[in-house]
């Protein structure tokens, strides 16, 4: 499995987590369990931040792949992506 496939899997897992958290927040709010809902809200915030990092990393991988298709070496871009 290549790095881009792994990245897509991470993105899909994060999206599923975000969806589950959103549903749980609504359910907890209906039950008036606002303290737990607030905790899940923070978890949701963290997941959204992680999703944004993954999106940026995927964008960099796409740039590197495009440069490689054009016959240009993209070692610098790949190194930056790996460090991200």
Secondary structure, DSSP 8 states (H G I E B T S, - for coil): --HHHHHHHHHHHHHHHHHHHHHHHHHHHHTT-HHHHHHHHHHHHHHHHHHHHHHHHHHHHHHHHHHHHTT---HHHHHHHHH-
